[in-house]
Amino acid sequence: MLNLPLPRLDKNPELRNCLLKYARLKAGEVWDDPLGTHRIGCLDAASATDIAKLMSGKKAVLAIHDPPYNLVAFEERELREFIAWCKQWIATTDDALAASSSLYVWLGADQRSGFQPLPDFMLMMRGTPFQTRSFITMRNQRGYGTSKNWMAVRQELLYYIKGEPVFNVEAEYTDIPKILRGYYKEVNGRVTENFERSKSENIRAGNVWVDIQQVFYRMGENVNGCYAQKPLKSAERIIRASSNEGDLVIDFFCHSASTLLAAEMNERRCYTSDNDPVYCEIAIRRLERLRETGKTGWQNGNPFEEEILADAELKALVGEIPAVVQDNQLSLI
Ligand SMILES: C[S@@+](CC[C@H](N)C(=O)[O-])C[C@H]1O[C@@H](n2cnc3c(N)ncnc32)[C@H](O)[C@@H]1O
């Protein structure tokens, strides 16, 4: 097996530019799945015209969005601009969603800068048709900033709804009770432990997720080159709880295509987009690889390994850059 990691593309613009020639999509174009299930667009999440093109008249029951939130040292005016931009892609999402639907948004809170943009985003959302439903926290394994502060390990996930969307509690068994052992409770006159009860029909997933492994380079689902990959398990949990088989799911910030893969693995359809043709290409290749090999990522290789071996310019660029293990959002906040 190849051991060919691809350095983070956001930190290596020359490498990213060199990969552009291998991208099937240009800005404004949409890839139609030959099996007729999914669509991937090279589109701007904030553009009503672009998103109308992606949706082609269809409505989704679930949106999972993970916008960039790298706002280090943003001035107040820039934060306002960021929120104004969020308002635009929330409007395109509203249009793309059915009257009864769910919206999940991953967002960061910069503890060195007034916890922005999380509270500002929450306030902006009060002026939209979406109602608040839950405030989920996912725990990362690796953190940062431990020398003079609590180690930052949380990822925030906001859950909103419109109308009366599906919520499949019964379909959602979690591994949380395996981790939080030792909580005893009497059930039908018998004292039971957490783990035993996790198999009960009525177990409810809480809104603190401590059982999801953060993606790192040794995992099969790892996509080298990506810098903000969410674990498949988190996308699958959301999809199973908030949609049914055959339903349409959307994600306007596709990147490594976690939502798309989770949709494919759970018999949902996914319309997804990213404004960067290189990530759109990665998304297409990740879906094709899953279908051809059953593999969910490139643990020991990368999406462009064949091109790197054949293209001297690309090979030289990859060789020059030390392959930094991806950090998934940590370095962004
Ligand atoms: C945080 S990443 C999403 C990670 C994704 N959830 C995953 O698991 O791989 C954000 C992505 O949004 C894309 N993006 C940034 N601005 C955008 C815009 N205006 N429209 C569409 N995509 C955009 C970036 O290229 C990046 O790939």
The ligand as an SDF file (V2000), in Angstrom:
LIG
                    3D

 27 29  0  0  0  0  0  0  0  0999 V2000
  -15.1600   23.4680    7.3050 C   0  0  0  0  0  0  0  0  0  0  0  0
  -15.1050   22.8820    5.6690 S   0  0  0  0  0  0  0  0  0  0  0  0
  -16.3960   21.6760    5.6500 C   0  0  0  0  0  0  0  0  0  0  0  0
  -15.9580   20.3110    6.1840 C   0  0  0  0  0  0  0  0  0  0  0  0
  -16.9000   19.1820    5.8800 C   0  0  0  0  0  0  0  0  0  0  0  0
  -18.0250   19.1770    6.7890 N   0  0  0  0  0  0  0  0  0  0  0  0
  -16.1870   17.8300    5.9800 C   0  0  0  0  0  0  0  0  0  0  0  0
  -16.5560   17.0130    6.8440 O   0  0  0  0  0  0  0  0  0  0  0  0
  -15.2660   17.5990    5.2150 O   0  0  0  0  0  0  0  0  0  0  0  0
  -15.7420   24.2620    4.7910 C   0  0  0  0  0  0  0  0  0  0  0  0
  -15.7460   24.1350    3.2520 C   0  0  0  0  0  0  0  0  0  0  0  0
  -16.5530   25.2100    2.7520 O   0  0  0  0  0  0  0  0  0  0  0  0
  -16.0330   25.6350    1.5030 C   0  0  0  0  0  0  0  0  0  0  0  0
  -16.5590   27.0120    1.2580 N   0  0  0  0  0  0  0  0  0  0  0  0
  -16.0980   28.1930    1.7570 C   0  0  0  0  0  0  0  0  0  0  0  0
  -16.8560   29.2110    1.3290 N   0  0  0  0  0  0  0  0  0  0  0  0
  -17.8330   28.6770    0.5570 C   0  0  0  0  0  0  0  0  0  0  0  0
  -18.9360   29.2110   -0.1840 C   0  0  0  0  0  0  0  0  0  0  0  0
  -19.1870   30.5290   -0.2170 N   0  0  0  0  0  0  0  0  0  0  0  0
  -19.7270   28.3440   -0.8620 N   0  0  0  0  0  0  0  0  0  0  0  0
  -19.4770   27.0160   -0.8570 C   0  0  0  0  0  0  0  0  0  0  0  0
  -18.4500   26.4570   -0.1770 N   0  0  0  0  0  0  0  0  0  0  0  0
  -17.6440   27.2740    0.5030 C   0  0  0  0  0  0  0  0  0  0  0  0
  -14.5210   25.5090    1.6790 C   0  0  0  0  0  0  0  0  0  0  0  0
  -13.8880   25.3650    0.4070 O   0  0  0  0  0  0  0  0  0  0  0  0
  -14.3870   24.2580    2.5670 C   0  0  0  0  0  0  0  0  0  0  0  0
  -14.1290   23.1370    1.7750 O   0  0  0  0  0  0  0  0  0  0  0  0
  1  2  1  0
  2  3  1  0
  2 10  1  0
  3  4  1  0
  4  5  1  0
  5  6  1  0
  5  7  1  0
  7  8  2  0
  7  9  1  0
 10 11  1  0
 11 12  1  0
 11 26  1  0
 12 13  1  0
 13 14  1  0
 13 24  1  0
 14 15  1  0
 14 23  1  0
 15 16  2  0
 16 17  1  0
 17 18  1  0
 17 23  2  0
 18 19  1  0
 18 20  2  0
 20 21  1  0
 21 22  2  0
 22 23  1  0
 24 25  1  0
 24 26  1  0
 26 27  1  0
M  CHG  2   2   1   9  -1
M  END
$$$$
